Each structure stands twice: as C-alpha cells, then as structure tokens.
C-alpha cells in the first residue's frame, strides 16, 4: 500500500502541474478577448508587462494546441491513478468546454 500511495502522490503532482499549465494558457488566451467576453480589459497582461505570456511567446493557434495538449496530459495522468477521480475528470472537461477560446 505504501508504494502505491507514493506512486499516486507523484501522479497527482504531475496532474497538478499539467492542469496548472493548461489553466495559465487558457487565462492568457482569454486576456486576448474583448472585455465583454471576460469582464476584464483586453490585453491587460501585456499592459502589465507580462511578456512571458504563452500568447505572446506563441501564436494564438499554437497556444490553443498547447492548451489541449496539457489538458489531455492532465486527464491521462489522472486516469493512471488508482483511485476514482471520475467526478474530477468530468469537472475538468466541463471547465475547459465552457471556457472555450
């Protein structure tokens, strides 16, 4: 049981990393939308000198591909954990579906 728990913890850490990166990419993509769609000023990150944004480092299309990649990596990692995370998986799918860019 101890080994399995340690492996699950490492997988959860990896899941957290992937879902965090996916969220950041989504946030940077949303920053490029107009204020009526997000509730915040357009290009606020750029105005605040956040030049390391995924959107500014990559083209928008490439950033969207990277977002999909990290979301998939997060879900794939979650499915490898020996626990039932079906509700969390559904939440992730819905969260990213309702915030499509």
C-alpha positions in Angstrom: 0.0 0.0 0.0 2.8 2.4 0.8 4.4 2.1 -2.6 1.1 2.6 -4.3 0.3 5.7 -2.2 3.7 7.2 -3.1 3.1 6.5 -6.8 -0.3 8.0 -6.6 1.1 11.1 -4.9 3.7 11.5 -7.7 1.0 11.1 -10.3 -1.2 13.7 -8.5 1.8 16.1 -8.5 2.2 15.6 -12.2 -1.5 16.1 -12.8 -1.4 19.3 -10.8 1.5 20.6 -12.9 -0.3 19.8 -16.2 -3.7 21.2 -15.2 -1.9 24.4 -13.8 -0.1 25.0 -17.1 -3.4 24.4 -19.1 -5.2 26.9 -16.9 -2.4 29.5 -17.4 -2.5 29.1 -21.1 -6.3 29.4 -21.1 -6.0 32.6 -18.9 -3.5 34.2 -21.3 -5.8 33.3 -24.3 -8.8 34.8 -22.6 -6.7 38.0 -22.0 -6.7 38.5 -25.8 -10.5 38.5 -25.9 -12.5 41.7 -25.6 -13.7 43.0 -22.2 -17.4 42.0 -22.8 -16.4 38.3 -23.1 -14.2 38.1 -20.0 -15.1 41.0 -17.8 -11.5 42.4 -17.8 -9.7 44.7 -20.1 -8.3 43.3 -23.3 -4.5 42.7 -23.3 -4.3 43.5 -19.6 -1.4 41.1 -19.2 0.5 42.9 -22.0 -0.3 46.3 -20.4 1.1 45.0 -17.1 4.3 44.0 -18.9 3.7 40.2 -18.6 5.8 39.4 -21.6 6.3 35.8 -20.7 2.6 35.0 -21.5 2.1 31.9 -23.7 0.1 34.0 -26.1 2.9 36.4 -26.6 5.5 33.7 -26.9 3.4 31.6 -29.3 0.8 32.3 -31.9 -2.8 32.0 -30.7 -3.3 28.8 -32.7 -0.2 27.2 -31.3 -1.2 28.3 -27.7 -4.6 26.6 -28.2 -2.9 23.4 -29.3 -0.6 23.5 -26.3 -3.7 24.1 -24.1 -5.3 21.0 -25.5 -2.1 19.0 -25.1 -1.7 19.9 -21.4 -5.4 19.3 -20.7 -5.1 15.8 -22.2 -1.9 15.1 -20.3 -3.6 16.1 -17.1 -6.6 13.8 -17.7 -4.4 10.9 -18.9 -2.3 11.2 -15.7 -5.4 11.3 -13.6 -6.7 8.1 -15.2 -3.5 6.3 -14.2 -4.1 7.0 -10.5 -5.5 4.0 -8.7 -8.5 6.0 -7.3 -11.8 7.0 -8.7 -11.5 10.6 -10.0 -14.4 10.4 -12.5 -16.1 13.4 -10.9 -12.9 15.5 -11.1 -12.4 14.4 -14.7 -15.9 15.5 -15.6 -15.3 18.8 -13.9 -12.1 19.4 -15.9 -13.9 18.5 -19.2 -16.8 20.9 -18.3 -14.5 23.7 -17.1 -12.5 23.7 -20.4 -15.6 23.2 -22.5 -17.4 26.2 -21.1 -14.4 28.4 -21.4 -13.5 27.5 -25.0 -11.4 30.2 -26.6 
